[in-house]
Amino acid sequence: MTDHAHSVAPVHDSVTEVHAHEHPGEGTYFTVFIVLGLMTMLELMVTYIPIFKVPLLLALAATKAWLVVQFYMHLRYDSKIFTWALLLPFGMALIVAIAIQGLATQVR
């Protein structure tokens, strides 16, 4: 046999290599877990604040949801089409909820 037959370089799958390097390690997931736990404790403390309770709780909940979606659902590292597939219906639901807020609070 010729030496050429044995010198074929292995083919690398570039898609697999790219995805292997994009996702964070266990340390990142653990850090996010700790941050979520601290934010939950902060939410419990906010319930004792007499004013601005609801806006603070909504902001904390939205931040926690964003962290979960970005890291644990891997949207941070996936194609942007998946992010838009989540954000567009959420945005539409938010607009509808705000629009019908007046109907829900009308005094009869």
C-alpha atoms as one frame of an Amber mdcrd trajectory, in Angstrom:
protein
   0.000   0.000   0.000   1.007   3.539  -0.464   1.813   5.898   2.331  -0.922
   8.259   1.058  -3.760   5.911   2.111  -2.733   6.081   5.764  -2.177   9.836
   5.932  -5.799  10.924   5.631  -6.560  13.555   8.240  -9.585  12.974  10.455
 -12.637  15.015   9.582 -13.864  17.281  12.368 -17.467  18.261  12.683 -17.249
  22.037  13.095 -20.825  22.309  14.379 -20.090  19.899  17.238 -16.868  21.698
  18.092 -18.576  25.095  18.129 -21.369  23.878  20.431 -18.877  22.174  22.719
 -17.113  25.498  23.320 -20.201  27.720  23.577 -21.917  26.224  26.612 -20.690
  27.241  30.050 -19.241  24.920  32.612 -20.694  23.703  35.868 -19.327  26.746
  37.682 -21.537  29.091  35.685 -24.630  27.010  36.386 -23.791  26.881  40.081
 -23.251  30.653  40.161 -26.630  31.225  38.516 -28.182  28.816  41.041 -26.691
  30.804  43.942 -27.851  34.110  42.427 -31.379  32.718  42.028 -31.358  31.601
  45.659 -30.165  35.021  46.839 -32.835  36.716  44.749 -35.474  34.464  46.330
 -34.274  35.525  49.776 -34.438  39.149  48.614 -38.021  38.575  47.454 -38.912
  37.335  50.923 -37.369  40.448  52.468 -39.204  42.728  50.028 -42.543  41.435
  51.301 -41.861  43.309  54.546 -41.361  46.658  52.785 -44.558  48.729  53.109
 -44.235  50.632  49.793 -43.099  49.685  46.280 -43.651  46.031  47.138 -45.347
  44.954  43.908 -42.983  46.703  41.456 -39.951  45.306  43.274 -41.380  41.790
  43.320 -42.265  41.998  39.625 -38.769  43.198  38.754 -37.163  40.408  40.792
 -39.453  37.788  39.244 -38.715  39.037  35.727 -34.969  38.988  36.413 -35.138
  35.449  37.800 -37.189  34.298  34.805 -34.649  35.887  32.455 -31.772  34.075
  34.199 -33.554  30.720  33.984 -34.409  31.194  30.313 -30.936  32.412  29.362
 -28.884  29.791  31.191 -30.952  26.730  32.077 -32.997  26.768  28.867 -29.792
  27.630  26.925 -31.346  30.464  24.914 -28.194  32.484  25.489 -26.227  29.997
  23.401 -28.845  28.901  20.848 -29.964  30.498  17.646 -31.664  33.881  18.022
 -34.774  32.477  16.308 -35.579  30.611  19.528 -35.247  33.809  21.549 -37.643
  35.595  19.202 -40.018  32.613  19.288 -40.235  33.150  23.054 -40.208  36.955
  23.157 -42.797  37.721  20.474 -45.697  35.774  22.060 -44.666  37.021  25.507
 -44.641  40.606  24.259 -48.027  40.187  22.625 -49.471  38.703  25.831 -48.051
  41.604  27.835 -49.627  44.140  25.469 -53.009  42.381  25.689 -52.771  42.195
  29.500 -52.036  45.910  29.722 -54.810  46.719  27.239 -57.472  44.821  29.170
 -56.316  46.060  32.562 -58.876  48.849  32.389 -61.680  46.333  31.826 -60.625
  44.282  34.825 -60.570  47.265  37.167 -63.809  48.995  36.096 -66.238  49.709
  38.880 -69.756  48.594  38.053
